[in-house]
Amino acid sequence: MKHLLRSLLKARIWRDQLGQDLIEYALLAGFVAVAAGAMIPPVSTSISTIFSKVTSLLTVAGG
């Protein structure tokens, strides 16, 4: 029984870490986009448009 419980806990921890990596990569991509917008002003309009589209999609998906 202990072995089964440990296996289940390890599996859950593994899944949680995979989700964490995805969030970290998304945040990193956002920071890179903001930095690019700050360094290259013409790019900032495109980045703003992309973020607006993502925001509206998340709002619709959230219901």
TORTOR-708500 format. One record per atom (N, C-alpha, C, O): residue in three letters; atom name; y, z, x. Coordinates in steps of 0.02 Angstrom, whole numbers. Each point is the difference from the previous one (the first is absolute). Layout:
{code->ALA site->CA yy->Y zz->Z xx->X}
...
This chain:
{code->MET site->N yy->-60 zz->0 xx->41}
{code->MET site->CA yy->60 zz->0 xx->-41}
{code->MET site->C yy->63 zz->0 xx->43}
{code->MET site->O yy->48 zz->-36 xx->-15}
{code->LYS site->N yy->-47 zz->76 xx->68}
{code->LYS site->CA yy->58 zz->2 xx->44}
{code->LYS site->C yy->13 zz->-69 xx->31}
{code->LYS site->O yy->58 zz->-21 xx->7}
{code->HIS site->N yy->-113 zz->-12 xx->12}
{code->HIS site->CA yy->8 zz->-66 xx->32}
{code->HIS site->C yy->32 zz->-50 xx->-49}
{code->HIS site->O yy->43 zz->-40 xx->20}
{code->LEU site->N yy->-64 zz->42 xx->-83}
{code->LEU site->CA yy->28 zz->-45 xx->-50}
{code->LEU site->C yy->74 zz->14 xx->-11}
{code->LEU site->O yy->40 zz->-46 xx->-4}
{code->LEU site->N yy->-23 zz->110 xx->1}
{code->LEU site->CA yy->70 zz->19 xx->-10}
{code->LEU site->C yy->43 zz->-22 xx->59}
{code->LEU site->O yy->55 zz->-26 xx->-9}
{code->ARG site->N yy->-80 zz->35 xx->70}
{code->ARG site->CA yy->38 zz->-22 xx->59}
{code->ARG site->C yy->9 zz->-75 xx->0}
{code->ARG site->O yy->54 zz->-25 xx->16}
{code->SER site->N yy->-107 zz->-12 xx->-35}
{code->SER site->CA yy->5 zz->-73 xx->-2}
{code->SER site->C yy->52 zz->-23 xx->-50}
{code->SER site->O yy->39 zz->-45 xx->14}
{code->LEU site->N yy->-37 zz->77 xx->-72}
{code->LEU site->CA yy->50 zz->-18 xx->-51}
{code->LEU site->C yy->70 zz->16 xx->24}
{code->LEU site->O yy->46 zz->-40 xx->-11}
{code->LEU site->N yy->-36 zz->97 xx->43}
{code->LEU site->CA yy->66 zz->17 xx->26}
{code->LEU site->C yy->22 zz->-48 xx->54}
{code->LEU site->O yy->58 zz->-20 xx->2}
{code->LYS site->N yy->-103 zz->2 xx->42}
{code->LYS site->CA yy->17 zz->-47 xx->53}
{code->LYS site->C yy->19 zz->-68 xx->-30}
{code->LYS site->O yy->47 zz->-32 xx->23}
{code->ALA site->N yy->-84 zz->10 xx->-73}
{code->ALA site->CA yy->15 zz->-64 xx->-32}
{code->ALA site->C yy->69 zz->2 xx->-32}
{code->ALA site->O yy->38 zz->-48 xx->4}
{code->ARG site->N yy->-21 zz->104 xx->-36}
{code->ARG site->CA yy->65 zz->6 xx->-32}
{code->ARG site->C yy->56 zz->0 xx->52}
{code->ARG site->O yy->52 zz->-32 xx->-11}
{code->ILE site->N yy->-61 zz->67 xx->65}
{code->ILE site->CA yy->50 zz->2 xx->54}
{code->ILE site->C yy->9 zz->-70 xx->28}
{code->ILE site->O yy->57 zz->-20 xx->15}
{code->TRP site->N yy->-110 zz->-17 xx->-6}
{code->TRP site->CA yy->4 zz->-69 xx->27}
{code->TRP site->C yy->41 zz->-43 xx->-47}
{code->TRP site->O yy->43 zz->-38 xx->24}
{code->ARG site->N yy->-55 zz->42 xx->-89}
{code->ARG site->CA yy->39 zz->-40 xx->-47}
{code->ARG site->C yy->74 zz->19 xx->2}
{code->ARG site->O yy->43 zz->-43 xx->-2}
{code->ASP site->N yy->-29 zz->107 xx->5}
{code->ASP site->CA yy->69 zz->22 xx->2}
{code->ASP site->C yy->36 zz->-26 xx->61}
{code->ASP site->O yy->59 zz->-18 xx->-4}
{code->GLN site->N yy->-92 zz->15 xx->61}
{code->GLN site->CA yy->31 zz->-24 xx->61}
{code->GLN site->C yy->14 zz->-75 xx->-4}
{code->GLN site->O yy->51 zz->-24 xx->25}
{code->LEU site->N yy->-95 zz->-13 xx->-57}
{code->LEU site->CA yy->11 zz->-72 xx->-7}
{code->LEU site->C yy->62 zz->-14 xx->-42}
{code->LEU site->O yy->39 zz->-45 xx->16}
{code->GLY site->N yy->-29 zz->83 xx->-69}
{code->GLY site->CA yy->59 zz->-8 xx->-42}
{code->GLY site->C yy->64 zz->18 xx->38}
{code->GLY site->O yy->52 zz->-30 xx->-9}
{code->GLN site->N yy->-58 zz->81 xx->51}
{code->GLN site->CA yy->57 zz->21 xx->40}
{code->GLN site->C yy->22 zz->-55 xx->48}
{code->GLN site->O yy->59 zz->-11 xx->8}
{code->ASP site->N yy->-107 zz->-23 xx->23}
{code->ASP site->CA yy->17 zz->-54 xx->46}
{code->ASP site->C yy->37 zz->-56 xx->-36}
{code->ASP site->O yy->48 zz->-28 xx->27}
{code->LEU site->N yy->-69 zz->12 xx->-87}
{code->LEU site->CA yy->33 zz->-52 xx->-39}
{code->LEU site->C yy->73 zz->17 xx->-14}
{code->LEU site->O yy->44 zz->-42 xx->6}
{code->ILE site->N yy->-32 zz->104 xx->-24}
{code->ILE site->CA yy->69 zz->22 xx->-13}
{code->ILE site->C yy->41 zz->-1 xx->63}
{code->ILE site->O yy->58 zz->-20 xx->-1}
{code->GLU site->N yy->-88 zz->41 xx->57}
{code->GLU site->CA yy->37 zz->-1 xx->63}
{code->GLU site->C yy->19 zz->-71 xx->20}
{code->GLU site->O yy->56 zz->-11 xx->24}
{code->TYR site->N yy->-101 zz->-37 xx->-33}
{code->TYR site->CA yy->16 zz->-69 xx->17}
{code->TYR site->C yy->54 zz->-28 xx->-46}
{code->TYR site->O yy->44 zz->-37 xx->22}
{code->ALA site->N yy->-45 zz->56 xx->-85}
{code->ALA site->CA yy->52 zz->-23 xx->-47}
{code->ALA site->C yy->68 zz->29 xx->20}
{code->ALA site->O yy->50 zz->-36 xx->-2}
{code->LEU site->N yy->-49 zz->100 xx->20}
{code->LEU site->CA yy->63 zz->30 xx->22}
{code->LEU site->C yy->26 zz->-32 xx->64}
{code->LEU site->O yy->60 zz->-13 xx->7}
{code->LEU site->N yy->-105 zz->-1 xx->39}
{code->LEU site->CA yy->19 zz->-32 xx->62}
{code->LEU site->C yy->29 zz->-69 xx->-13}
{code->LEU site->O yy->51 zz->-19 xx->29}
{code->ALA site->N yy->-83 zz->-19 xx->-74}
{code->ALA site->CA yy->26 zz->-66 xx->-17}
{code->ALA site->C yy->70 zz->5 xx->-32}
{code->ALA site->O yy->43 zz->-41 xx->13}
{code->GLY site->N yy->-33 zz->92 xx->-54}
{code->GLY site->CA yy->66 zz->11 xx->-30}
{code->GLY site->C yy->53 zz->16 xx->52}
{code->GLY site->O yy->56 zz->-25 xx->-3}
{code->PHE site->N yy->-74 zz->68 xx->51}
{code->PHE site->CA yy->48 zz->17 xx->53}
{code->PHE site->C yy->17 zz->-61 xx->43}
{code->PHE site->O yy->58 zz->-9 xx->18}
{code->VAL site->N yy->-107 zz->-32 xx->-3}
{code->VAL site->CA yy->12 zz->-61 xx->39}
{code->VAL site->C yy->47 zz->-46 xx->-39}
{code->VAL site->O yy->45 zz->-30 xx->29}
{code->ALA site->N yy->-57 zz->23 xx->-94}
{code->ALA site->CA yy->42 zz->-43 xx->-41}
{code->ALA site->C yy->72 zz->26 xx->-2}
{code->ALA site->O yy->47 zz->-40 xx->4}
{code->VAL site->N yy->-38 zz->104 xx->-11}
{code->VAL site->CA yy->68 zz->29 xx->0}
{code->VAL site->C yy->34 zz->-10 xx->67}
{code->VAL site->O yy->59 zz->-16 xx->3}
{code->ALA site->N yy->-96 zz->26 xx->51}
{code->ALA site->CA yy->29 zz->-10 xx->67}
{code->ALA site->C yy->19 zz->-73 xx->10}
{code->ALA site->O yy->53 zz->-14 xx->28}
{code->ALA site->N yy->-95 zz->-32 xx->-50}
{code->ALA site->CA yy->16 zz->-71 xx->6}
{code->ALA site->C yy->63 zz->-17 xx->-40}
{code->ALA site->O yy->42 zz->-39 xx->22}
{code->GLY site->N yy->-37 zz->68 xx->-81}
{code->GLY site->CA yy->60 zz->-12 xx->-41}
{code->GLY site->C yy->62 zz->27 xx->31}
{code->GLY site->O yy->54 zz->-30 xx->-7}
{code->ALA site->N yy->-59 zz->85 xx->42}
{code->ALA site->CA yy->58 zz->30 xx->33}
{code->ALA site->C yy->21 zz->-41 xx->61}
{code->ALA site->O yy->60 zz->-5 xx->15}
{code->MET site->N yy->-108 zz->-24 xx->20}
{code->MET site->CA yy->16 zz->-38 xx->60}
{code->MET site->C yy->21 zz->-72 xx->-14}
{code->MET site->O yy->41 zz->-28 xx->36}
{code->ILE site->N yy->-69 zz->-1 xx->-88}
{code->ILE site->CA yy->14 zz->-69 xx->-16}
{code->ILE site->C yy->26 zz->-3 xx->-72}
{code->ILE site->O yy->-40 zz->-3 xx->-47}
{code->PRO site->N yy->105 zz->4 xx->37}
{code->PRO site->CA yy->29 zz->3 xx->-68}
{code->PRO site->C yy->-24 zz->-54 xx->-48}
{code->PRO site->O yy->-10 zz->16 xx->-59}
{code->PRO site->N yy->0 zz->-79 xx->79}
{code->PRO site->CA yy->-23 zz->-50 xx->-49}
{code->PRO site->C yy->-70 zz->17 xx->-28}
{code->PRO site->O yy->-17 zz->-20 xx->-56}
{code->VAL site->N yy->-23 zz->56 xx->94}
{code->VAL site->CA yy->-67 zz->17 xx->-23}
{code->VAL site->C yy->3 zz->55 xx->-53}
{code->VAL site->O yy->-45 zz->5 xx->-41}
{code->SER site->N yy->98 zz->34 xx->42}
{code->SER site->CA yy->4 zz->57 xx->-46}
{code->SER site->C yy->-1 zz->-21 xx->-74}
{code->SER site->O yy->-27 zz->36 xx->-42}
{code->THR site->N yy->55 zz->-94 xx->26}
{code->THR site->CA yy->-2 zz->-25 xx->-69}
{code->THR site->C yy->-71 zz->-14 xx->-21}
{code->THR site->O yy->-20 zz->17 xx->-56}
{code->SER site->N yy->-18 zz->-49 xx->99}
{code->SER site->CA yy->-70 zz->-16 xx->-15}
{code->SER site->C yy->-41 zz->64 xx->-8}
{code->SER site->O yy->-42 zz->5 xx->-45}
{code->ILE site->N yy->53 zz->42 xx->88}
{code->ILE site->CA yy->-37 zz->63 xx->-3}
{code->ILE site->C yy->18 zz->38 xx->-64}
{code->ILE site->O yy->-44 zz->28 xx->-32}
{code->SER site->N yy->107 zz->-29 xx->14}
{code->SER site->CA yy->21 zz->33 xx->-61}
{code->SER site->C yy->-33 zz->-31 xx->-61}
{code->SER site->O yy->-21 zz->35 xx->-46}
{code->THR site->N yy->15 zz->-100 xx->45}
{code->THR site->CA yy->-33 zz->-36 xx->-55}
{code->THR site->C yy->-73 zz->20 xx->-4}
{code->THR site->O yy->-26 zz->11 xx->-55}
{code->ILE site->N yy->-8 zz->-8 xx->111}
{code->ILE site->CA yy->-71 zz->18 xx->2}
{code->ILE site->C yy->-9 zz->71 xx->-26}
{code->ILE site->O yy->-44 zz->12 xx->-42}
{code->PHE site->N yy->85 zz->35 xx->65}
{code->PHE site->CA yy->-6 zz->69 xx->-23}
{code->PHE site->C yy->14 zz->6 xx->-75}
{code->PHE site->O yy->-31 zz->40 xx->-35}
{code->SER site->N yy->78 zz->-79 xx->10}
{code->SER site->CA yy->15 zz->0 xx->-72}
{code->SER site->C yy->-59 zz->-24 xx->-41}
{code->SER site->O yy->-16 zz->28 xx->-52}
{code->LYS site->N yy->-17 zz->-81 xx->77}
{code->LYS site->CA yy->-59 zz->-26 xx->-36}
{code->LYS site->C yy->-57 zz->50 xx->1}
{code->LYS site->O yy->-34 zz->10 xx->-51}
{code->VAL site->N yy->23 zz->22 xx->108}
{code->VAL site->CA yy->-53 zz->51 xx->5}
{code->VAL site->C yy->15 zz->58 xx->-47}
{code->VAL site->O yy->-45 zz->25 xx->-33}
{code->THR site->N yy->108 zz->-3 xx->31}
{code->THR site->CA yy->19 zz->55 xx->-43}
{code->THR site->C yy->-12 zz->-17 xx->-73}
{code->THR site->O yy->-26 zz->41 xx->-38}
{code->SER site->N yy->44 zz->-102 xx->17}
{code->SER site->CA yy->-9 zz->-18 xx->-69}
{code->SER site->C yy->-75 zz->-7 xx->-18}
{code->SER site->O yy->-20 zz->18 xx->-55}
{code->LEU site->N yy->-21 zz->-42 xx->102}
{code->LEU site->CA yy->-72 zz->-4 xx->-12}
{code->LEU site->C yy->-31 zz->69 xx->-6}
{code->LEU site->O yy->-43 zz->12 xx->-43}
{code->LEU site->N yy->65 zz->34 xx->85}
{code->LEU site->CA yy->-27 zz->69 xx->-4}
{code->LEU site->C yy->22 zz->34 xx->-65}
{code->LEU site->O yy->-37 zz->40 xx->-28}
{code->THR site->N yy->98 zz->-54 xx->6}
{code->THR site->CA yy->24 zz->29 xx->-62}
{code->THR site->C yy->-41 zz->-26 xx->-59}
{code->THR site->O yy->-19 zz->39 xx->-44}
{code->VAL site->N yy->4 zz->-103 xx->43}
{code->VAL site->CA yy->-40 zz->-29 xx->-54}
{code->VAL site->C yy->-72 zz->27 xx->3}
{code->VAL site->O yy->-29 zz->16 xx->-51}
{code->ALA site->N yy->2 zz->-9 xx->112}
{code->ALA site->CA yy->-69 zz->24 xx->7}
{code->ALA site->C yy->-5 zz->74 xx->-20}
{code->ALA site->O yy->-51 zz->22 xx->-26}
{code->GLY site->N yy->104 zz->16 xx->38}
{code->GLY site->CA yy->1 zz->71 xx->-18}
{code->GLY site->C yy->4 zz->11 xx->-75}
{code->GLY site->O yy->-17 zz->53 xx->-25}
{code->GLY site->N yy->41 zz->-103 xx->-9}
{code->GLY site->CA yy->-1 zz->2 xx->-72}
{code->GLY site->C yy->55 zz->31 xx->-35}
{code->GLY site->O yy->1 zz->2 xx->-61}
